[in-house]
Amino acid sequence: MSADFVAVIPARYASTRLPGKPLKDIGGRTMIERVFRQASLSGAAEVLVATDDERIAAECRRFGARCEMTSPAHASGTDRIAELAHRLGWPDDRIVVNVQGDEPFLPPALVTQTAELLAARPEAHIATLVTRFRDAAELRDPNTAKVVLDRDGFALYFSRSPIPHTADGDHRGAWRHIGLYGYRAAALKRLAAEPPCELERVERLEQLRALWLGMRIVVGEARELPPRHVDTEEDLIYARRYAAQLEVEEGGGGRLR
């Protein structure tokens, strides 16, 4: 089913691992421009960038994106988007997709899928996507979030540890979480208004706050595998090579990736 939704890209300059990350050049375009253009192909009614830094806002103006300034005190992108939900007066049932600002090659179809998944499940407060693990090493990686589901496709728990536990290390029943979220505006506001819970602090996974509060997170298997996100200098090198490869494959034209 089609969904009416808005996509928001939280972007901050002061990244711990890669300062100035949204403004890093990838094949002649900044990362924030690439993320914005990918999100703009999703069918969203509107795509906004939410930042607390004038340098990012200036770059958004340069390539024609709508950018909203938000408080520098926000601890997460969720908080930043919640500020917009209040300020712009989004109705409680408005679907908002949080597009991570470090995904310059995010398939637009995944943004669309997230919104449609939430629209199709009125009992859900949040929607997100998963993929299968490629190997056991990825399952063991604490930088990769895992999720287990109930029979109706709702999240039971998220962890940085391998779940479910198996004696032989078989990873075929495990799901790898993709950090792409769709929220109903009411759920977004409530989530941002509540303090972190103990599970969230222990696991360092914000989505556990939603489960702690009794919110239902519907989960779908991603229709496409998203390329690697950019979090470190090594990731940035990879992204530049990936962009160059796509330029060669597409002859300098075709889809912007």
C-alpha positions as CSV (number, residue, x, y, z in Angstrom):
1,M,0.0,0.0,0.0
2,S,1.1,3.6,-0.6
3,A,1.8,5.8,2.4
4,D,1.8,9.5,2.9
5,F,4.9,10.4,5.0
6,V,7.7,12.8,5.6
7,A,11.3,11.9,5.7
8,V,13.7,13.7,8.1
9,I,17.5,13.5,8.1
10,P,19.1,14.4,11.4
11,A,22.6,15.7,10.8
12,R,25.1,17.0,13.3
13,Y,28.7,18.2,12.7
14,A,30.3,17.0,15.9
15,S,30.6,13.3,15.2
16,T,33.0,11.6,17.6
17,R,34.6,9.2,15.1
18,L,34.4,11.4,12.0
19,P,34.0,15.2,12.8
20,G,32.2,17.1,10.1
21,K,30.8,13.9,8.6
22,P,27.8,15.3,6.8
23,L,30.1,17.7,4.8
24,K,32.6,15.0,3.7
25,D,33.0,14.9,0.0
26,I,32.0,11.6,-1.7
27,G,32.6,11.7,-5.5
28,G,32.0,15.4,-5.8
29,R,29.0,15.6,-3.6
30,T,28.8,16.0,0.2
31,M,27.4,13.1,2.2
32,I,24.3,15.1,3.3
33,E,23.5,16.0,-0.3
34,R,23.7,12.3,-1.3
35,V,21.5,11.2,1.6
36,F,19.0,13.9,0.8
37,R,18.8,13.0,-2.9
38,Q,18.4,9.3,-2.1
39,A,15.6,10.1,0.4
40,S,13.9,12.4,-2.2
41,L,13.5,9.4,-4.5
42,S,11.4,7.5,-1.9
43,G,8.1,9.2,-2.6
44,A,8.0,11.2,0.6
45,A,5.7,14.1,0.7
46,E,8.6,16.2,2.0
47,V,12.3,15.6,2.9
48,L,13.8,17.8,5.6
49,V,17.3,18.0,7.1
50,A,17.3,18.7,10.9
51,T,20.6,20.1,12.2
52,D,22.2,22.3,14.9
53,D,25.1,23.5,12.8
54,E,25.0,26.5,10.4
55,R,27.7,25.0,8.2
56,I,25.3,22.0,7.4
57,A,22.4,24.4,7.0
58,A,24.4,26.5,4.5
59,E,25.3,23.3,2.5
60,C,21.6,22.3,2.4
61,R,20.7,25.8,1.0
62,R,23.4,25.4,-1.6
63,F,21.8,22.2,-3.1
64,G,18.2,23.2,-2.5
65,A,17.2,21.1,0.6
66,R,14.9,22.4,3.2
67,C,16.8,22.5,6.5
68,E,15.4,23.2,10.0
69,M,17.7,24.4,12.8
70,T,17.2,22.4,16.1
71,S,18.6,22.6,19.6
72,P,22.3,21.6,20.1
73,A,21.3,19.9,23.4
74,H,19.6,16.9,21.7
75,A,21.2,13.6,22.6
76,S,19.9,11.7,19.5
77,G,18.4,12.1,16.1
78,T,15.0,11.0,17.6
79,D,15.0,14.0,19.9
80,R,15.9,16.3,17.0
81,I,13.0,15.0,14.9
82,A,10.6,15.2,17.9
83,E,11.4,18.9,18.2
84,L,10.2,19.4,14.6
85,A,7.1,17.3,15.2
86,H,6.2,19.8,18.0
87,R,7.2,22.9,16.2
88,L,5.7,22.1,12.8
89,G,2.5,20.8,14.4
90,W,2.5,17.3,12.8
91,P,-0.8,15.4,13.7
92,D,-0.4,12.4,15.9
93,D,-1.0,9.9,13.1
94,R,1.6,11.5,10.8
95,I,4.2,9.0,9.6
96,V,7.7,10.2,9.9
97,V,10.7,8.2,8.6
98,N,14.1,8.9,10.3
99,V,16.7,8.6,7.6
100,Q,20.2,8.2,9.0
101,G,22.6,11.0,7.8
102,D,25.5,8.6,7.3
103,E,23.8,6.5,4.6
104,P,24.8,8.1,1.3
105,F,23.8,5.1,-0.8
106,L,20.6,4.1,1.0
107,P,18.2,2.6,-1.4
108,P,15.1,4.9,-1.6
109,A,12.9,1.7,-1.7
110,L,13.8,1.0,1.9
111,V,12.6,4.5,3.0
112,T,9.3,3.8,1.2
113,Q,9.1,0.3,2.6
114,T,9.5,1.5,6.2
115,A,6.6,4.0,5.7
116,E,4.4,1.5,4.0
117,L,5.0,-1.1,6.7
118,L,3.9,1.3,9.4
119,A,0.9,2.4,7.4
120,A,-0.2,-1.2,6.9
121,R,0.0,-2.0,10.6
122,P,-2.3,0.4,12.5
123,E,-1.5,-1.4,15.8
124,A,2.2,-0.5,15.5
125,H,3.8,2.6,16.9
126,I,7.2,2.2,15.1
127,A,8.4,0.3,12.0
128,T,11.9,-0.8,11.1
129,L,13.7,-3.2,8.8
130,V,16.1,-6.2,9.1
131,T,18.2,-8.4,6.9
132,R,19.7,-11.8,7.4
133,F,23.3,-12.1,8.6
134,R,25.9,-12.9,6.0
135,D,28.1,-14.9,8.3
136,A,28.8,-15.8,12.0
137,A,31.4,-13.0,12.3
138,E,28.8,-10.4,11.6
139,L,26.5,-11.9,14.2
140,R,29.2,-11.7,16.8
141,D,30.1,-8.0,16.0
142,P,28.9,-5.8,18.9
143,N,28.6,-2.9,16.5
144,T,25.8,-4.7,14.7
145,A,22.4,-4.7,16.4
146,K,20.4,-7.9,16.4
147,V,16.6,-8.4,16.9
148,V,14.3,-11.3,17.7
149,L,10.6,-11.2,16.6
150,D,7.3,-12.6,17.8
151,R,5.0,-14.6,15.5
152,D,3.3,-11.5,14.2
153,G,6.5,-9.8,13.1
154,F,6.9,-7.5,16.1
155,A,10.2,-6.9,17.9
156,L,10.7,-8.8,21.2
157,Y,14.2,-7.5,22.0
158,F,17.2,-5.9,20.4
159,S,20.8,-6.6,21.5
160,R,24.4,-6.1,20.6
161,S,25.0,-9.7,21.6
162,P,24.2,-12.6,19.4
163,I,20.5,-13.5,19.8
164,P,18.9,-15.9,19.8
165,H,21.7,-17.9,21.5
166,T,22.4,-21.3,19.9
167,A,24.9,-23.9,21.2
168,D,26.4,-24.5,17.7
169,G,26.6,-20.8,16.7
170,D,24.1,-21.2,13.9
171,H,23.1,-17.7,12.7
172,R,20.4,-18.6,10.3
173,G,17.6,-17.7,12.7
174,A,19.0,-14.3,13.6
175,W,18.1,-10.9,12.2
176,R,20.4,-8.0,11.6
177,H,18.8,-4.7,12.4
178,I,19.0,-1.7,10.0
179,G,18.9,1.7,11.7
180,L,15.9,3.0,9.7
181,Y,12.8,3.9,11.6
182,G,9.3,5.0,10.8
183,Y,7.3,6.6,13.6
184,R,3.8,7.9,14.1
185,A,4.3,11.4,15.4
186,A,2.6,10.7,18.7
187,A,5.0,7.8,19.4
188,L,7.9,10.0,18.4
189,K,6.9,12.7,20.8
190,R,6.4,10.3,23.7
191,L,9.7,8.5,23.1
192,A,11.6,11.8,23.2
193,A,9.8,12.9,26.3
194,E,10.8,9.9,28.3
195,P,14.3,9.4,29.9
196,P,16.5,6.5,28.8
197,C,15.7,3.2,30.5
198,E,18.2,0.8,32.1
199,L,18.2,-1.7,29.2
200,E,18.9,1.2,26.8
201,R,21.8,2.4,28.8
202,V,23.3,-1.1,29.1
203,E,22.9,-2.1,25.5
204,R,23.3,1.4,24.1
205,L,20.3,0.9,21.8
206,E,17.7,3.6,21.9
207,Q,14.9,1.4,20.5
208,L,14.8,-0.5,23.8
209,R,13.3,2.6,25.3
210,A,10.3,2.1,23.0
211,L,9.9,-1.5,24.1
212,W,10.3,-0.6,27.7
213,L,7.4,1.9,27.3
214,G,5.2,-0.8,25.8
215,M,5.4,0.5,22.2
216,R,5.0,-2.0,19.4
217,I,7.7,-2.1,16.8
218,V,6.8,-3.9,13.6
219,V,9.7,-5.3,11.6
220,G,10.0,-6.1,7.9
221,E,12.7,-7.8,5.9
222,A,14.4,-5.2,3.7
223,R,13.7,-5.5,0.0
224,E,17.3,-4.5,-0.8
225,L,20.6,-4.8,1.0
226,P,21.8,-1.3,2.0
227,P,25.4,-0.6,1.3
228,R,27.8,0.2,4.1
229,H,27.1,3.3,6.1
230,V,29.8,5.9,6.9
231,D,31.0,6.0,10.5
232,T,34.8,6.1,10.3
233,E,37.6,7.3,8.0
234,E,37.9,3.8,6.7
235,D,34.2,3.8,5.8
236,L,34.6,7.1,4.1
237,I,37.4,5.7,1.9
238,Y,35.1,2.8,1.0
239,A,32.3,5.2,0.2
240,R,34.5,7.2,-2.2
241,R,35.5,4.0,-4.0
242,Y,31.9,2.8,-4.1
243,A,30.8,6.1,-5.7
244,A,33.6,6.0,-8.2
245,Q,32.6,2.4,-9.1
246,L,29.0,3.4,-9.6
247,E,30.0,6.3,-11.9
248,V,32.0,3.9,-14.1
249,E,29.1,1.4,-14.2
250,E,26.5,4.0,-15.0
251,G,28.6,6.0,-17.4
252,G,28.4,9.1,-15.3
253,G,24.6,9.1,-15.4
254,G,21.6,7.2,-14.2
255,R,20.7,7.1,-10.6
256,L,22.5,9.2,-8.1
257,R,24.2,7.0,-5.5
